[in-house]
């Protein structure tokens, strides 16, 4: 016996594997989605940081350019420059540098010689870019330029100070791209910053050991990934070209353009994914464990009732008892609907088998009774004919007294009744031979109504016949007999009350209809006394009757006729409210 031979194990393993697969796929998809979202957010944040750096740098440079022009135009500074005394100019240079917050402020005389400088940086001496910018300013033109310094570069705007068309000197102010500026931009953008120029890293917020790996990235487009130490970084490069002001000329430092590298640690930013992955893994394990328990419980709810059903079937096979019923223990909320339906269907089948056995026995008894009834009926009919012939002679005797004539009439009436009973017994006992032909069902119903109410005109029958009802192929005479039997029973039902009173207002209705399935329906309804529930199941049994003068064969013969014609007959009734008999007949030949 293998582990998969048990239905419980198969359901359990299938549910568990399905759960593991579903949870695995879900965890994988969540991880992929979360990781992709985090990567996108990281790159988008990096681009935003680069844009912020460029914008801030441009705004800062424009601020220094504007402030430099204002300082160059101040009367006090012009007066100090006019003295040509460096000691007079120096206090003004230091004061204005503090006011505008520049990293360097340089004041020169008309010949370009430095008279005063202030700030945390010093002017590089003998640099061509410095000399070119100051010379342009002494010629009355504003200039922007890059001044290399140790550990960085200064972006400078140089402006002439002019009075009455005469240049009194120049003012140069700017901010640096060095370690301090990189630290400032790091706080502003929440990213690591490195400044590069001439193919080398000039300043960086990262350890200088990484300069050799960062330098090749300067000037490259897009977002790149680089491993620095134990961390992975995403990096983007932004050029920081010299942007002339409205009135300025642009100088440079040999044609090179500084670059800013903006970096964010991918390892640090995505560290939370490790927590997410761990939580997902723990959740998946717990979910699989819970699903395993639930799947086993579900499997048990299915297999336990199936085991009960299987045991009952084995017992049935062993004992030959085809009427055994299955009783399932109540399962509450966990009761399996399919198993309960299977058990109910099995019980219905056994009940049908038991009913079939009873019906078979009943048919056997009725067959024997039918054969006996045929013999008895034939034997009774011959004496009845002799009695009837003798009565006919007595009726014509002129000397018979009135008493004898009355007795003869009574005997003749009873002989007629006995002959009718014998005819019904013979009709029930022998097989019915049908003579089918196209028949107008509505006309047949009307004829049956006339025959059934001929001796009871006080009972009206309301007809509701479908006008376009097509002819049906049936045995019209046999069907007419069945309808007369039913209408006669309906008539008796509406004429009698349980205590013998007459129902004056009671009526009978007959309806014909065609269905969509190629069949026709005949319904006979009455509002008579109805049939008691305990009698309703026996109305088709031979010789069962509730009337003193009835034979109990009318409905039995009627059912034989209807079923022989390929139809079905059903009776619904409630005591005291009335009865409905429904005939379902085929439209064509059965």
C-alpha positions as CSV (number, residue, x, y, z in Angstrom):
1,X,0.0,0.0,0.0
2,X,1.6,3.3,-1.1
3,X,1.3,6.6,0.6
4,X,-0.8,7.9,-2.2
5,X,-3.4,5.1,-2.1
6,X,-5.3,6.9,0.6
7,X,-7.7,9.7,-0.5
8,X,-6.8,11.6,2.7
9,X,-3.1,11.6,1.8
10,X,-3.7,12.6,-1.8
11,X,-5.9,15.5,-0.8
12,X,-3.5,16.5,1.9
13,X,-0.4,16.4,-0.3
14,X,-2.2,18.1,-3.2
15,X,-3.4,20.9,-0.9
16,X,0.0,21.3,0.8
17,X,1.9,21.4,-2.5
18,X,-0.6,23.8,-4.0
19,X,-0.3,26.0,-0.9
20,X,3.5,25.9,-1.0
21,X,3.5,26.7,-4.7
22,X,1.0,29.6,-4.3
23,X,2.9,31.1,-1.4
24,X,6.2,30.7,-3.1
25,X,4.9,32.5,-6.2
26,X,3.4,35.2,-4.1
27,X,6.6,35.7,-2.1
28,X,8.7,35.8,-5.3
29,X,6.4,38.3,-6.9
30,X,6.3,40.5,-3.8
31,X,10.1,40.4,-3.6
32,X,10.5,41.3,-7.3
33,X,7.9,44.1,-7.0
34,X,9.3,45.5,-3.8
35,X,12.9,45.4,-5.1
36,X,12.0,47.0,-8.4
37,X,10.1,49.7,-6.6
38,X,13.0,50.3,-4.2
39,X,15.5,50.5,-7.2
40,X,13.3,52.9,-9.0
41,X,12.9,55.1,-5.9
42,X,16.7,55.0,-5.4
43,X,17.4,56.1,-9.0
44,X,14.7,58.7,-9.0
45,X,16.0,60.1,-5.7
46,X,19.5,60.2,-7.2
47,X,18.3,62.1,-10.3
48,X,16.4,64.5,-8.1
49,X,19.5,65.1,-5.9
50,X,21.5,65.9,-9.1
51,X,18.9,68.3,-10.3
52,X,18.8,69.9,-6.8
53,X,22.6,70.3,-6.8
54,X,22.6,71.9,-10.3
55,X,19.8,74.3,-9.4
56,X,21.3,75.3,-6.1
57,X,24.7,75.8,-7.6
58,X,23.2,78.0,-10.4
59,X,21.2,80.0,-7.9
60,X,24.3,80.5,-5.6
61,X,26.4,81.6,-8.5
62,X,23.8,84.1,-9.7
63,X,23.6,85.4,-6.1
64,X,27.3,86.0,-6.0
65,X,27.3,87.6,-9.5
66,X,24.5,90.0,-8.4
67,X,26.1,90.8,-5.1
68,X,29.5,91.4,-6.7
69,X,28.0,94.0,-9.1
70,X,26.3,95.7,-6.2
71,X,29.6,95.9,-4.2
72,X,31.5,97.2,-7.2
73,X,29.0,100.0,-7.5
74,X,29.1,101.0,-3.8
75,X,30.4,104.6,-3.3
76,X,32.3,103.7,-0.2
77,X,34.3,101.0,-2.1
78,X,34.9,103.3,-5.0
79,X,36.2,105.9,-2.6
80,X,38.5,103.4,-1.0
81,X,39.7,102.2,-4.4
82,X,40.4,105.8,-5.3
83,X,42.8,106.1,-2.4
84,X,44.9,103.3,-4.0
85,X,45.8,102.3,-0.4
86,X,45.5,98.5,0.3
87,X,45.1,99.1,4.0
88,X,42.1,101.3,3.3
89,X,40.5,98.8,1.0
90,X,41.1,95.7,3.2
91,X,38.4,96.4,5.8
92,X,35.8,96.9,3.1
93,X,36.8,93.6,1.4
94,X,36.5,91.7,4.6
95,X,33.2,93.2,5.5
96,X,31.6,92.6,2.1
97,X,32.9,89.0,2.1
98,X,31.2,88.3,5.4
99,X,28.0,89.9,4.1
100,X,27.6,87.9,1.0
101,X,29.2,84.7,2.4
102,X,31.5,84.0,-0.4
103,X,34.5,81.7,-0.1
104,X,36.8,84.3,-1.6
105,X,36.5,88.0,-2.4
106,X,39.4,89.7,-4.2
107,X,39.9,93.5,-4.8
108,X,42.5,94.7,-7.4
109,X,43.6,98.1,-8.7
110,X,43.1,99.1,-12.4
111,X,46.3,97.4,-13.3
112,X,45.2,94.0,-11.9
113,X,47.3,94.0,-8.8
114,X,45.7,92.5,-5.7
115,X,44.9,95.2,-3.1
116,X,42.9,93.0,-0.7
117,X,41.4,89.6,-0.4
118,X,39.1,87.9,2.2
119,X,37.6,84.5,2.8
120,X,38.7,81.1,3.8
121,X,40.6,80.6,0.4
122,X,43.4,82.4,-1.2
123,X,43.8,83.6,-4.8
124,X,46.1,81.2,-6.8
125,X,49.2,83.1,-7.9
126,X,50.5,82.9,-11.4
127,X,47.4,81.1,-12.8
128,X,46.4,82.0,-16.3
129,X,42.6,81.7,-15.6
130,X,43.0,84.2,-12.7
131,X,45.0,86.7,-14.8
132,X,42.6,86.4,-17.8
133,X,39.5,87.0,-15.6
134,X,41.0,90.0,-13.8
135,X,42.4,91.5,-17.1
136,X,38.9,91.3,-18.7
137,X,37.4,93.0,-15.6
138,X,40.1,95.8,-15.7
139,X,39.0,96.4,-19.3
140,X,35.5,97.1,-18.2
141,X,34.0,93.6,-18.9
142,X,32.5,91.3,-16.4
143,X,34.0,87.7,-16.6
144,X,33.2,84.3,-15.0
145,X,36.0,81.8,-14.6
146,X,37.3,78.8,-12.7
147,X,40.2,79.2,-10.3
148,X,42.0,76.0,-9.3
149,X,42.9,75.8,-5.6
150,X,44.3,73.0,-3.5
151,X,41.6,70.4,-3.0
152,X,39.1,72.0,-5.4
153,X,38.2,74.8,-7.8
154,X,36.5,78.2,-7.3
155,X,33.8,79.5,-9.6
156,X,34.4,83.2,-9.7
157,X,32.7,86.2,-11.2
158,X,34.9,89.3,-11.8
159,X,33.3,92.8,-12.1
160,X,34.9,96.2,-12.7
161,X,34.2,99.1,-10.4
162,X,33.7,102.1,-12.7
163,X,33.1,105.8,-12.1
164,X,32.6,108.3,-14.9
165,X,33.8,105.6,-17.4
166,X,37.0,105.1,-15.5
167,X,37.9,101.7,-14.0
168,X,38.9,102.2,-10.4
169,X,39.6,98.5,-9.8
170,X,37.9,95.0,-9.9
171,X,35.9,92.9,-7.5
172,X,36.1,89.1,-7.8
173,X,33.9,86.8,-5.6
174,X,33.0,83.2,-5.8
175,X,32.4,79.9,-4.1
176,X,34.5,76.8,-4.1
177,X,33.9,73.2,-5.1
178,X,36.0,71.5,-2.4
179,X,35.6,69.3,0.7
180,X,33.6,71.8,2.6
181,X,31.2,72.5,-0.4
182,X,30.9,68.8,-0.9
183,X,29.9,68.3,2.7
184,X,27.4,71.2,2.4
185,X,25.8,69.6,-0.8
186,X,25.7,66.2,0.9
187,X,23.5,67.6,3.7
188,X,21.4,69.4,1.1
189,X,20.8,66.4,-1.2
190,X,21.1,63.5,1.3
191,X,23.7,62.0,-1.0
192,X,27.5,61.6,-1.1
193,X,29.2,64.2,-3.4
194,X,32.5,64.2,-5.3
195,X,33.9,67.0,-7.5
196,X,36.1,66.0,-10.4
197,X,38.2,68.0,-12.8
198,X,41.1,67.3,-15.2
199,X,40.3,63.6,-14.8
200,X,40.9,63.6,-11.0
201,X,38.7,63.7,-8.0
202,X,39.3,67.1,-6.4
203,X,37.0,66.7,-3.4
204,X,34.7,64.0,-2.0
205,X,32.6,63.2,1.0
206,X,33.7,59.6,0.6
207,X,37.1,58.2,1.8
208,X,39.8,59.3,-0.6
209,X,40.7,55.6,-1.2
210,X,37.8,55.5,-3.6
211,X,39.0,58.3,-5.8
212,X,40.6,56.0,-8.4
213,X,37.2,54.2,-8.9
214,X,35.2,57.4,-9.0
215,X,37.4,59.3,-11.5
216,X,36.5,57.2,-14.6
217,X,32.8,57.9,-13.8
218,X,33.1,61.7,-14.2
219,X,31.3,62.9,-17.3
220,X,29.4,59.6,-18.0
221,X,25.7,59.8,-18.8
222,X,23.0,57.9,-16.9
223,X,23.0,56.0,-13.7
224,X,25.8,53.6,-13.0
225,X,26.5,51.1,-10.2
226,X,30.0,50.9,-8.6
227,X,31.2,48.9,-5.7
228,X,33.2,50.9,-3.1
229,X,34.4,48.8,-0.3
230,X,31.6,46.6,1.1
231,X,28.9,48.8,-0.3
232,X,27.3,49.1,-3.7
233,X,26.6,52.7,-4.9
234,X,24.5,54.1,-7.6
235,X,26.1,57.2,-9.2
236,X,25.3,59.8,-11.7
237,X,27.5,62.6,-13.1
238,X,26.5,66.2,-13.7
239,X,28.7,68.7,-15.6
240,X,29.1,72.1,-13.9
241,X,30.0,74.4,-16.8
242,X,30.8,78.1,-16.5
243,X,27.6,79.9,-17.2
244,X,28.1,83.5,-18.2
245,X,25.9,86.1,-16.7
246,X,24.0,88.6,-18.9
247,X,26.9,91.0,-19.2
248,X,29.9,88.6,-18.5
249,X,32.4,86.8,-20.7
250,X,33.3,83.2,-19.8
251,X,36.9,82.2,-19.1
252,X,38.0,78.7,-18.2
253,X,40.9,76.8,-16.8
254,X,42.3,75.1,-19.8
255,X,39.0,74.1,-21.3
256,X,38.1,71.5,-18.6
257,X,34.7,71.5,-17.1
258,X,34.2,70.4,-13.5
259,X,31.9,67.5,-12.7
260,X,29.8,66.6,-9.7
261,X,29.3,62.9,-8.9
262,X,26.2,62.2,-6.8
263,X,26.3,58.9,-5.1
264,X,23.8,57.0,-2.9
265,X,24.6,53.7,-1.2
266,X,22.5,51.0,-2.7
267,X,23.4,48.7,0.1
268,X,22.2,51.0,2.8
269,X,19.1,52.2,0.9
270,X,18.0,48.6,0.2
271,X,18.9,47.2,3.6
272,X,15.3,47.2,4.6
273,X,14.6,44.7,1.8
274,X,16.5,42.1,3.9
275,X,14.0,42.7,6.7
276,X,11.1,42.4,4.2
277,X,12.6,39.2,2.8
278,X,13.1,37.7,6.2
279,X,9.6,38.6,7.3
280,X,8.1,37.2,4.1
281,X,10.1,34.0,4.6
282,X,8.8,33.6,8.2
283,X,5.3,34.4,7.1
284,X,5.6,31.9,4.3
285,X,6.8,29.2,6.6
286,X,3.9,29.9,9.1
287,X,1.4,30.0,6.3
288,X,2.6,26.7,4.9
289,X,2.4,25.2,8.4
290,X,-1.1,26.5,8.9
291,X,-2.2,25.5,5.4
292,X,-0.8,22.0,6.0
293,X,-2.9,21.7,9.2
294,X,-6.0,23.1,7.5
295,X,-5.5,20.9,4.4
296,X,-5.3,17.8,6.6
297,X,-8.4,18.8,8.5
298,X,-10.2,19.4,5.2
299,X,-9.1,16.1,3.9
300,X,-10.4,14.4,7.1
301,X,-13.8,16.1,6.7
302,X,-14.0,14.6,3.2
303,X,-12.6,11.2,3.9
304,X,-14.3,10.5,7.2
305,X,-17.9,10.5,5.7
306,X,-16.6,8.7,2.6
307,X,-15.2,6.0,4.9
308,X,-18.6,5.6,6.5
309,X,-20.2,5.3,3.1
310,X,-17.5,2.8,1.9
311,X,-18.0,0.7,5.1
312,X,-21.8,0.6,4.4
313,X,-21.3,-0.4,0.8
314,X,-18.9,-3.3,1.9
315,X,-21.4,-4.5,4.5
316,X,-24.1,-4.3,1.8
317,X,-22.0,-6.4,-0.6
318,X,-21.2,-8.9,2.2
319,X,-24.7,-9.3,3.5
320,X,-26.7,-8.8,0.3
321,X,-29.0,-6.3,2.2
322,X,-29.7,-3.7,-0.5
323,X,-31.9,-1.6,1.8
324,X,-29.2,-0.6,4.3
325,X,-29.1,3.1,5.1
326,X,-26.1,5.3,5.8
327,X,-26.1,7.5,8.9
328,X,-23.4,10.2,9.0
329,X,-22.3,11.7,12.3
330,X,-23.0,15.5,12.3
331,X,-20.0,17.5,11.3
332,X,-21.2,21.0,12.2
333,X,-19.5,23.7,10.2
334,X,-17.0,21.3,8.8
335,X,-19.6,18.9,7.4
336,X,-18.8,18.2,3.8
337,X,-21.8,19.0,1.6
338,X,-20.7,16.6,-1.2
339,X,-20.3,13.7,1.2
340,X,-23.7,14.5,2.8
341,X,-25.3,14.7,-0.7
342,X,-23.6,11.4,-1.7
343,X,-25.0,9.7,1.5
344,X,-28.4,11.2,0.9
345,X,-28.3,9.9,-2.7
346,X,-27.2,6.5,-1.5
347,X,-30.1,6.4,1.0
348,X,-32.5,7.5,-1.8
349,X,-31.1,4.7,-4.0
350,X,-31.6,2.1,-1.2
351,X,-35.1,3.4,-0.6
352,X,-35.8,3.1,-4.3
353,X,-34.5,-0.5,-4.3
354,X,-36.7,-1.3,-1.3
355,X,-39.7,0.4,-3.0
356,X,-38.9,-1.5,-6.2
357,X,-38.8,-4.8,-4.2
358,X,-42.1,-3.9,-2.7
359,X,-43.5,-2.9,-6.0
360,X,-42.2,-6.1,-7.6
361,X,-43.8,-8.2,-4.9
362,X,-47.0,-6.2,-5.3
363,X,-46.9,-6.7,-9.1
364,X,-46.4,-10.4,-8.6
365,X,-49.4,-10.5,-6.3
366,X,-51.4,-8.4,-8.7
367,X,-50.4,-10.6,-11.5
368,X,-51.5,-13.7,-9.6
369,X,-54.7,-11.8,-8.6
370,X,-55.3,-10.7,-12.2
371,X,-55.0,-14.3,-13.5
372,X,-57.3,-15.5,-10.7
373,X,-59.7,-12.6,-11.3
374,X,-59.9,-13.4,-15.0
375,X,-60.9,-17.0,-14.2
376,X,-63.3,-15.9,-11.5
377,X,-64.8,-13.2,-13.7
378,X,-65.4,-15.6,-16.6
379,X,-67.0,-18.1,-14.3
380,X,-69.2,-15.5,-12.7
381,X,-70.3,-14.0,-16.1
382,X,-71.7,-17.2,-17.4
383,X,-74.2,-17.7,-14.5
384,X,-75.0,-13.9,-14.7
385,X,-76.0,-14.3,-18.3
386,X,-78.3,-17.3,-17.4
387,X,-79.8,-15.3,-14.5
388,X,-80.4,-12.3,-16.8
389,X,-82.1,-14.6,-19.4
390,X,-84.3,-16.1,-16.7
391,X,-85.2,-12.6,-15.5
392,X,-86.2,-11.6,-19.0
393,X,-88.7,-14.5,-19.0
394,X,-90.1,-13.6,-15.6
395,X,-90.6,-10.0,-16.7
396,X,-92.9,-11.1,-19.5
397,X,-95.0,-13.4,-17.3
398,X,-98.5,-11.8,-17.2
399,X,-99.5,-13.6,-14.0
400,X,-96.6,-12.3,-12.0
401,X,-97.6,-10.3,-8.9
402,X,-96.2,-6.8,-8.2
403,X,-94.1,-8.3,-5.4
404,X,-92.4,-10.7,-7.9
405,X,-92.0,-7.9,-10.5
406,X,-90.2,-5.7,-7.8
407,X,-87.9,-8.6,-6.9
408,X,-87.2,-9.2,-10.6
409,X,-86.3,-5.5,-11.1
410,X,-83.9,-5.6,-8.1
411,X,-82.3,-8.8,-9.2
412,X,-81.8,-7.3,-12.7
413,X,-80.2,-4.2,-11.3
414,X,-77.8,-6.1,-9.2
415,X,-77.0,-8.4,-12.1
416,X,-76.1,-5.3,-14.2
417,X,-73.9,-4.0,-11.4
418,X,-72.1,-7.3,-11.0
419,X,-71.6,-7.4,-14.8
420,X,-70.1,-3.9,-14.7
421,X,-67.7,-5.1,-11.9
422,X,-66.8,-8.2,-13.9
423,X,-66.0,-5.9,-16.9
424,X,-63.8,-3.7,-14.9
425,X,-61.9,-6.7,-13.4
426,X,-61.3,-8.0,-16.9
427,X,-60.2,-4.6,-18.2
428,X,-57.7,-4.4,-15.3
429,X,-56.5,-8.0,-15.5
430,X,-55.8,-8.4,-19.2
431,X,-53.2,-6.4,-21.2
432,X,-54.5,-3.3,-23.0
433,X,-54.2,-3.1,-26.7
434,X,-54.1,0.4,-28.0
435,X,-55.3,1.6,-31.4
436,X,-53.5,5.0,-31.9
437,X,-54.6,7.6,-34.4
438,X,-54.5,11.4,-34.7
439,X,-57.1,12.8,-32.2
440,X,-58.5,16.2,-31.5
441,X,-57.8,16.4,-27.8
442,X,-60.1,19.3,-27.1
443,X,-63.1,17.6,-28.8
444,X,-62.2,14.4,-26.9
445,X,-62.3,16.3,-23.6
446,X,-65.6,17.9,-24.4
447,X,-67.1,14.5,-25.2
448,X,-65.7,13.0,-21.9
449,X,-67.3,15.9,-20.0
450,X,-70.7,15.2,-21.6
451,X,-70.5,11.5,-20.8
452,X,-69.4,12.1,-17.2
453,X,-72.1,14.7,-16.4
454,X,-75.0,13.1,-18.3
455,X,-76.6,11.8,-15.1
456,X,-75.4,14.8,-13.0
457,X,-76.3,18.0,-14.8
458,X,-76.1,20.0,-11.6
459,X,-72.3,19.6,-11.6
460,X,-70.8,22.1,-14.1
461,X,-67.4,21.6,-15.7
462,X,-65.5,24.7,-16.6
463,X,-63.5,24.2,-19.8
464,X,-60.3,26.1,-20.5
465,X,-59.0,24.6,-23.8
466,X,-56.1,25.9,-25.7
467,X,-57.5,26.9,-29.1
468,X,-54.4,26.2,-31.3
469,X,-53.8,22.8,-29.7
470,X,-52.6,20.4,-32.5
471,X,-54.0,16.9,-32.9
472,X,-52.1,14.2,-30.9
473,X,-51.5,10.6,-31.8
474,X,-53.2,8.5,-29.2
475,X,-56.0,5.9,-28.6
476,X,-58.9,8.2,-28.3
477,X,-61.4,5.7,-26.9
478,X,-59.0,4.6,-24.1
479,X,-58.1,8.2,-23.3
480,X,-61.8,9.1,-23.2
481,X,-62.4,6.3,-20.7
482,X,-59.6,7.6,-18.5
483,X,-61.0,11.1,-18.6
484,X,-64.5,9.9,-17.8
485,X,-63.1,8.0,-14.8
486,X,-61.3,11.1,-13.5
487,X,-64.3,13.4,-14.1
488,X,-66.6,10.9,-12.4
489,X,-64.4,10.9,-9.3
490,X,-64.3,14.7,-9.4
491,X,-68.0,14.8,-9.7
492,X,-68.5,12.5,-6.7
493,X,-65.9,14.7,-4.7
494,X,-67.8,17.9,-5.2
495,X,-71.2,16.4,-4.5
496,X,-70.4,14.9,-1.2
497,X,-69.3,16.3,2.1
498,X,-67.8,14.1,4.8
499,X,-71.1,14.0,6.7
500,X,-73.2,13.5,3.6
501,X,-74.2,17.1,2.8
502,X,-74.2,18.4,-0.7
503,X,-71.8,21.1,-1.9
504,X,-74.1,23.2,-4.0
505,X,-71.4,25.7,-5.2
506,X,-68.7,23.2,-5.9
507,X,-67.4,23.0,-9.5
508,X,-65.0,21.1,-11.7
509,X,-62.4,22.5,-14.1
510,X,-60.7,21.0,-17.1
511,X,-57.6,22.7,-18.7
512,X,-55.5,21.7,-21.8
513,X,-52.1,23.2,-22.6
514,X,-49.2,22.5,-24.9
515,X,-45.6,22.5,-23.4
516,X,-42.4,23.5,-25.1
517,X,-41.1,19.9,-25.0
518,X,-43.6,18.6,-27.6
519,X,-46.1,17.3,-25.0
520,X,-49.6,18.3,-23.9
521,X,-51.0,18.7,-20.4
522,X,-54.6,18.0,-19.3
523,X,-55.5,19.1,-15.8
524,X,-58.8,18.3,-14.0
525,X,-59.4,20.3,-10.9
526,X,-62.2,20.2,-8.3
527,X,-62.9,22.0,-5.1
528,X,-64.4,18.9,-3.5
529,X,-63.7,17.1,-0.2
530,X,-60.1,16.2,-1.3
531,X,-58.1,13.2,-0.3
532,X,-56.7,12.5,3.2
533,X,-52.9,12.4,3.2
534,X,-52.8,8.8,4.4
535,X,-55.0,7.8,1.4
536,X,-53.2,9.8,-1.2
537,X,-50.4,7.2,-1.6
538,X,-52.9,4.4,-2.2
539,X,-55.3,5.9,-4.7
540,X,-53.8,3.9,-7.6
541,X,-53.9,0.6,-5.7
542,X,-56.4,-1.9,-7.1
543,X,-59.6,-2.3,-5.1
544,X,-58.8,0.7,-2.9
545,X,-61.8,3.0,-2.6
546,X,-63.4,5.4,-0.1
547,X,-66.9,5.1,-1.7
548,X,-69.3,2.4,-0.5
549,X,-70.3,1.5,-4.1
550,X,-66.9,1.9,-5.7
551,X,-64.8,-1.0,-7.0
552,X,-61.4,0.7,-6.5
553,X,-60.4,-0.1,-10.1
554,X,-61.1,3.2,-11.8
555,X,-57.9,5.0,-11.1
556,X,-55.8,1.8,-11.4
557,X,-57.2,1.3,-14.9
558,X,-56.7,5.0,-15.7
559,X,-53.1,4.8,-14.8
560,X,-52.6,1.7,-16.9
561,X,-54.1,3.6,-19.8
562,X,-52.1,6.8,-19.4
563,X,-48.8,5.1,-18.9
564,X,-49.5,2.7,-21.8
565,X,-50.0,5.8,-24.0
566,X,-46.6,7.0,-22.9
567,X,-47.9,9.6,-20.5
568,X,-47.8,10.2,-16.8
569,X,-50.5,10.9,-14.2
570,X,-50.0,12.7,-10.9
571,X,-52.5,13.6,-8.2
572,X,-52.2,16.5,-5.7
573,X,-54.8,17.0,-3.0
574,X,-55.5,18.6,0.3
575,X,-58.4,17.4,2.5
576,X,-61.3,19.8,2.5
577,X,-59.8,22.0,-0.3
578,X,-59.9,19.9,-3.5
579,X,-57.9,17.7,-5.9
580,X,-55.9,18.3,-9.1
581,X,-55.2,15.4,-11.5
582,X,-52.5,16.2,-14.1
583,X,-52.1,14.1,-17.3
584,X,-48.8,14.6,-19.2
585,X,-49.3,13.1,-22.7
586,X,-46.9,12.9,-25.7
587,X,-48.0,14.9,-28.7
588,X,-46.7,12.3,-31.2
589,X,-46.7,8.5,-31.1
590,X,-44.7,7.2,-28.1
